Amino acid sequence: MLKDPFTELGLTEDQIEEIVKATGENANCDYGFTFSDLTQRIIPAIVLDAYPNTAITASRALEVVNTIKPTPPFKDKHE
């Protein structure tokens, strides 16, 4: 899901993998980003952060990802 957009923006596979790791379960969060988090929040936030005067870089993309919290899992009202 992230490979095509970020490859088009000039990031390498290794750089994309770092972003993928940052959006999954990790030490900062017990759950990862949802599909809509990735497509509607993460990618646009990275693009808008660079727009209009800066190129997208892997290091800055990771900084942006780390400022966004993933959508928490839905909980059943009966739990």
Residue frames as qw, qx, qy, qz and C-alpha x, y, z in Angstrom:
[[0.000, 0.885, 0.466, 0.000, 0.00, 0.00, 0.00],
 [0.227, -0.897, 0.100, 0.366, 2.84, 2.41, 0.76],
 [0.651, -0.151, 0.495, 0.555, 5.32, 1.08, -1.79],
 [0.433, 0.579, 0.494, 0.483, 3.84, 2.60, -4.96],
 [0.019, -0.977, -0.172, -0.127, 3.21, 6.13, -3.67],
 [0.459, -0.810, 0.263, 0.253, 6.57, 6.41, -1.92],
 [0.688, 0.009, 0.498, 0.528, 8.51, 4.80, -4.76],
 [0.349, 0.756, 0.380, 0.402, 7.03, 7.43, -7.07],
 [0.203, -0.977, 0.015, -0.067, 8.25, 10.07, -4.61],
 [0.439, 0.709, -0.489, 0.255, 11.81, 8.71, -4.82],
 [0.561, -0.569, 0.532, -0.282, 12.12, 6.71, -1.61],
 [0.317, 0.350, -0.876, -0.094, 14.05, 3.43, -1.66],
 [0.742, -0.261, -0.577, -0.222, 12.62, 0.07, -0.59],
 [0.526, -0.120, -0.609, 0.581, 14.66, 0.22, 2.64],
 [0.063, -0.079, 0.212, -0.972, 13.32, 3.70, 3.44],
 [0.611, -0.226, -0.345, -0.676, 9.77, 2.57, 2.75],
 [0.699, -0.191, -0.680, 0.108, 10.29, -0.45, 5.01],
 [0.258, -0.028, -0.515, 0.817, 11.27, 1.89, 7.87],
 [0.379, -0.113, -0.006, -0.918, 8.01, 3.80, 7.41],
 [0.718, -0.180, -0.573, -0.353, 6.08, 0.52, 7.30],
 [0.545, -0.128, -0.694, 0.452, 7.69, -0.53, 10.60],
 [0.025, 0.009, -0.346, 0.938, 6.78, 2.80, 12.16],
 [0.526, -0.106, -0.167, -0.827, 3.12, 2.38, 11.18],
 [0.705, -0.154, -0.678, -0.139, 2.76, -1.12, 12.62],
 [0.739, -0.660, -0.138, -0.020, 2.66, -2.34, 16.20],
 [0.542, 0.463, -0.397, 0.579, 5.72, -1.04, 18.02],
 [0.425, -0.175, -0.596, 0.659, 7.03, 0.10, 21.39],
 [0.097, -0.015, 0.118, -0.988, 4.96, 3.29, 21.18],
 [0.649, 0.059, 0.010, -0.758, 1.64, 1.56, 20.48],
 [0.512, -0.063, 0.843, -0.149, 0.02, -1.86, 20.89],
 [0.619, 0.547, 0.564, -0.012, -1.76, -1.60, 17.53],
 [0.386, -0.050, 0.428, 0.816, -0.84, -0.31, 14.10],
 [0.264, 0.337, -0.082, -0.900, -2.37, 2.16, 11.72],
 [0.632, 0.424, 0.613, -0.213, -5.54, 1.22, 9.85],
 [0.499, 0.379, 0.554, 0.548, -5.94, 1.24, 6.06],
 [0.082, 0.906, 0.321, 0.262, -7.72, 4.58, 6.27],
 [0.457, -0.810, 0.115, 0.350, -5.03, 5.98, 8.59],
 [0.586, -0.185, 0.489, 0.619, -2.43, 5.16, 5.96],
 [0.343, 0.445, 0.584, 0.586, -4.36, 6.40, 2.92],
 [0.070, -0.856, -0.388, -0.335, -6.23, 9.34, 4.41],
 [0.437, -0.896, 0.024, 0.068, -3.87, 10.59, 7.12],
 [0.697, -0.435, 0.329, 0.466, -0.27, 9.37, 6.78],
 [0.567, 0.290, 0.448, 0.628, 0.36, 9.81, 3.05],
 [0.107, 0.870, 0.281, 0.391, -1.41, 13.21, 2.84],
 [0.472, -0.868, 0.031, 0.153, 0.36, 14.46, 5.98],
 [0.683, -0.266, 0.361, 0.577, 3.77, 13.56, 4.53],
 [0.420, 0.506, 0.443, 0.609, 2.97, 15.20, 1.18],
 [0.100, -0.928, -0.246, -0.261, 1.52, 18.33, 2.78],
 [0.616, -0.689, 0.074, 0.376, 4.50, 18.62, 5.12],
 [0.576, -0.109, 0.402, 0.704, 6.81, 18.96, 2.11],
 [0.277, 0.676, 0.514, 0.450, 4.49, 21.00, -0.09],
 [0.717, 0.690, 0.088, -0.036, 5.22, 23.38, -1.82],
 [0.177, 0.902, -0.392, 0.035, 8.93, 24.01, -1.28],
 [0.328, -0.550, 0.763, -0.085, 10.57, 20.84, 0.02],
 [0.595, 0.190, -0.735, -0.266, 11.19, 17.38, -1.35],
 [0.874, -0.385, 0.040, -0.294, 9.84, 14.42, 0.60],
 [0.266, 0.522, -0.782, 0.211, 12.62, 12.66, 2.46],
 [0.697, -0.208, -0.686, 0.000, 12.51, 9.39, 4.36],
 [0.348, -0.083, -0.591, 0.723, 13.78, 10.97, 7.56],
 [0.255, -0.034, 0.127, -0.958, 11.16, 13.72, 7.51],
 [0.651, -0.167, -0.526, -0.521, 8.44, 11.22, 6.57],
 [0.589, -0.196, -0.730, 0.285, 9.33, 9.19, 9.66],
 [0.084, -0.046, -0.410, 0.907, 9.17, 12.33, 11.80],
 [0.474, -0.097, -0.184, -0.855, 5.68, 13.06, 10.45],
 [0.682, -0.177, -0.680, -0.201, 4.53, 9.46, 11.04],
 [0.466, -0.138, -0.686, 0.542, 5.75, 9.65, 14.63],
 [0.123, -0.017, 0.252, -0.960, 3.56, 12.70, 15.31],
 [0.630, -0.089, -0.310, -0.706, 0.36, 10.88, 14.33],
 [0.414, -0.136, 0.812, -0.388, -1.47, 8.44, 16.58],
 [0.187, -0.088, -0.878, -0.431, -3.18, 5.44, 14.96],
 [0.627, -0.289, -0.154, -0.707, -6.92, 5.02, 15.23],
 [0.329, -0.263, 0.826, -0.375, -7.61, 2.82, 18.26],
 [0.159, -0.134, -0.943, -0.260, -9.31, -0.52, 17.69],
 [0.549, -0.362, -0.210, -0.723, -13.08, -0.56, 18.00],
 [0.032, -0.093, 0.885, -0.455, -14.38, -1.99, 21.26],
 [0.369, -0.427, -0.762, -0.317, -17.58, -3.90, 21.75],
 [0.346, -0.551, 0.116, -0.751, -19.93, -2.08, 24.12],
 [0.883, -0.356, -0.163, -0.257, -20.51, -5.36, 25.95],
 [0.708, 0.223, -0.496, 0.451, -16.89, -5.83, 26.99]]
